[in-house]
Amino acid sequence: MLKKGPQGDLSAAYVRKAIDERWTGDRKCACGEDRPKALIRKSDPAECHKCRRKRKGKTVFDNHHPAGDANNPTTTPIPVNDHRAVLNVAQYDWPQQTLENPDSSPLLARAACIRGYLDTNEYLMDKLLREDLEFLEKLNEFLNSKLGPKWWVGTPLERFAPKQQGQLPDNPNPTNNLPSEDAKSDNDVSVRNSDEKLAA
């Protein structure tokens, strides 16, 4: 997440983390959730916000304000555990004046929109894309072992292969592009006929 606040924010973040860990310890929800901010304090046994809401028949999504509700009313639905343990925590690291914007400064509001967008975008990259990196690399390794290097050649995927710098397009029979001897002969005759007509 974007962390551009004053140096004091680092100390505040450390204090918050220490308090959370003191409250939750090494407890874990039955679903496996163990992030302190996602766990309900003093719940016994440990329970996360998502599980409690499901148990009570409530929605497991929160409406997150990417820029903070003091700066922009725009919201986006985020799973409650991630809202509390990821995106809210990211906003705690913003400069307090930017997050709270008590004087309704238009400049701080725009700064908050940018910070919120970057935080939310990074969250979505983690959820939607980051795991695919290892998946694609492992799949390529598997296909190499089963089909050999350059397994994509001759398949519909070949057109996505990057071209090496200075590499010419593949041409399995480059002589096909050269004129045949008969074509050369016909061309010579045509040129001579044209010259004779011009001379006449």
Phi, psi and omega per residue, in radians:
M1 nan 2.679 3.136
L2 -1.188 2.217 -3.140
K3 -2.301 1.571 -3.077
K4 -2.047 0.231 -3.100
G5 -1.296 3.087 3.120
P6 -1.074 2.825 -3.109
Q7 -1.027 -0.523 3.132
G8 -1.047 -0.441 3.128
D9 -1.064 -0.550 -3.138
L10 -1.135 -0.706 3.103
S11 -1.155 -0.718 3.129
A12 -1.113 -0.704 3.121
A13 -1.103 -0.684 3.119
Y14 -1.120 -0.747 3.133
V15 -1.106 -0.781 3.135
R16 -1.050 -0.756 -3.135
K17 -1.108 -0.734 -3.131
A18 -1.114 -0.724 3.138
I19 -1.126 -0.767 -3.141
D20 -1.059 -0.786 -3.105
E21 -1.170 -0.569 3.109
R22 -1.178 -0.643 -3.134
W23 -1.276 -0.699 -3.006
T24 -1.744 -0.453 -3.115
G25 1.037 -2.367 3.126
D26 -1.817 0.456 -3.114
R27 -1.229 2.760 -3.108
K28 -2.590 2.456 3.087
C29 -1.249 2.757 3.121
A30 -1.028 -0.448 3.141
C31 -1.401 -0.151 -3.131
G32 1.828 -0.167 -3.140
E33 -1.151 2.228 3.133
D34 -2.328 0.148 3.105
R35 -1.269 2.221 -3.047
P36 -0.919 -0.772 -3.087
K37 -1.197 -0.343 -3.137
A38 -1.561 -0.213 -3.141
L39 -1.621 2.568 3.116
I40 -1.463 2.143 -3.121
R41 -1.049 2.449 3.076
K42 1.136 0.166 3.062
S43 -1.262 2.413 -3.088
D44 -2.505 1.895 0.067
P45 -1.247 2.957 -3.094
A46 -1.020 2.393 -3.136
E47 -2.489 2.432 3.106
C48 -1.598 2.896 -3.110
H49 -1.105 -0.655 -3.124
K50 -1.107 -0.820 -3.111
C51 -1.142 -0.684 3.131
R52 -1.132 -0.720 3.136
R53 -1.148 -0.722 3.111
K54 -1.079 -0.741 3.137
R55 -1.083 -0.568 -3.122
K56 -1.656 0.081 3.095
G57 1.287 0.426 -3.139
K58 -1.781 2.888 3.118
T59 -1.133 2.537 3.128
V60 -1.741 0.269 3.116
F61 -2.016 2.534 2.992
D62 -1.915 2.649 3.003
N63 -1.556 1.813 -3.090
H64 -1.493 2.344 3.023
H65 -1.647 1.734 -3.078
P66 -0.975 -0.649 -3.110
A67 -1.673 0.013 -3.029
G68 1.508 2.405 -3.049
D69 -1.175 -0.244 3.080
A70 -1.354 -0.250 -3.023
N71 -1.985 -0.509 -3.083
N72 -2.839 2.357 -3.086
P73 -1.378 -0.088 -3.085
T74 -1.072 2.341 3.106
T75 -2.254 2.793 3.046
T76 -2.498 2.404 -3.113
P77 -1.239 2.290 -3.133
I78 -2.335 2.426 3.049
P79 -0.899 2.371 -2.973
V80 -1.001 -0.713 -3.128
N81 -1.124 -0.720 3.112
D82 -1.216 -0.630 3.107
H83 -1.026 -0.790 -3.077
R84 -1.390 -0.613 -3.016
A85 -1.659 -0.263 -3.083
V86 -2.108 -1.143 -2.975
L87 -1.292 -0.707 3.066
N88 -1.110 -0.714 3.126
V89 -1.093 -0.680 3.109
A90 -1.071 -0.689 3.141
Q91 -1.204 -0.501 3.086
Y92 -1.078 -0.416 -3.127
D93 -1.514 -0.060 3.064
W94 -1.279 2.771 2.944
P95 -1.005 2.366 -3.070
Q96 -1.029 -0.669 3.133
Q97 -1.095 -0.614 3.138
T98 -1.233 -0.778 -3.098
L99 -1.187 -0.781 -3.069
E100 -1.546 -0.546 3.089
N101 0.725 1.076 -3.028
P102 -1.100 -0.469 -3.119
D103 -1.699 0.099 -3.130
S104 1.014 0.765 3.104
S105 -1.146 2.219 3.117
P106 -1.155 -0.508 3.131
L107 -1.231 -0.765 3.110
L108 -1.162 -0.578 3.103
A109 -1.106 -0.728 3.120
R110 -1.200 -0.685 3.089
A111 -1.065 -0.704 3.125
A112 -1.136 -0.671 3.103
C113 -1.068 -0.736 3.141
I114 -1.167 -0.805 3.125
R115 -1.060 -0.767 -3.132
G116 -1.114 -0.705 3.118
Y117 -1.111 -0.793 -3.114
L118 -1.126 -0.759 3.110
D119 -1.072 -0.821 -3.102
T120 -1.180 -0.669 3.122
N121 -1.115 -0.723 3.114
E122 -1.149 -0.675 3.086
Y123 -1.051 -0.787 -3.141
L124 -1.164 -0.641 3.076
M125 -1.080 -0.742 3.115
D126 -1.080 -0.722 -3.061
K127 -1.362 -0.616 -2.983
L128 -1.830 -0.477 -2.958
L129 -2.082 -0.655 -2.941
R130 -1.050 -0.689 -3.134
E131 -1.159 -0.497 -3.140
D132 -1.166 -0.439 3.118
L133 -1.031 -0.918 -3.138
E134 -1.156 -0.641 3.118
F135 -1.031 -0.834 -3.117
L136 -1.146 -0.702 3.137
E137 -1.160 -0.726 3.107
K138 -1.183 -0.667 3.112
L139 -1.137 -0.721 3.100
N140 -1.082 -0.733 3.104
E141 -1.081 -0.713 3.130
F142 -1.138 -0.803 -3.122
L143 -1.153 -0.619 3.067
N144 -1.057 -0.718 -3.106
S145 -1.245 -0.529 -3.090
K146 -1.584 -0.665 -3.013
L147 -1.994 -0.171 -3.137
G148 1.614 2.895 3.118
P149 -1.025 2.640 -3.135
K150 1.008 0.684 3.142
W151 -1.064 -0.330 -3.067
W152 -1.411 -0.252 -3.111
V153 -1.112 2.289 -3.126
G154 1.488 0.097 3.092
T155 -2.001 2.916 3.094
P156 -1.050 -0.302 -3.131
L157 -1.390 -0.182 -3.065
E158 -1.068 -0.565 -3.104
R159 -1.187 -0.262 3.112
F160 -1.580 -0.110 -3.111
A161 -1.187 2.344 -3.141
P162 -1.196 2.481 3.084
K163 -1.500 2.301 3.083
Q164 -1.235 2.595 -3.104
Q165 -1.050 2.217 3.136
G166 1.475 -0.002 -3.115
Q167 -1.365 2.302 3.106
L168 -1.448 2.714 3.094
P169 -1.031 2.528 -3.129
D170 -1.086 2.370 3.095
N171 -2.524 1.721 -3.035
P172 -1.111 -0.399 -3.121
N173 -2.409 1.376 -3.031
P174 -1.083 -0.378 -3.121
T175 -1.215 -0.285 3.125
N176 -1.108 -0.401 -3.104
N177 -1.469 -0.171 -3.114
L178 -1.574 2.532 3.121
P179 -1.197 2.514 3.128
S180 -1.310 2.920 3.119
E181 -1.104 -0.682 3.116
D182 -1.101 -0.693 3.138
A183 -1.140 -0.686 3.107
K184 -1.083 -0.750 -3.113
S185 -1.118 -0.800 3.129
D186 -1.063 -0.657 -3.133
N187 -1.172 -0.695 3.115
D188 -1.098 -0.740 3.137
V189 -1.093 -0.726 -3.127
S190 -1.103 -0.706 3.133
V191 -1.134 -0.716 -3.140
R192 -1.136 -0.729 3.124
N193 -1.065 -0.706 3.139
S194 -1.148 -0.682 3.125
D195 -1.129 -0.702 -3.127
E196 -1.144 -0.676 3.130
K197 -1.126 -0.685 3.137
L198 -1.161 -0.657 -3.126
A199 -1.201 -0.623 3.134
A200 -1.205 nan nan
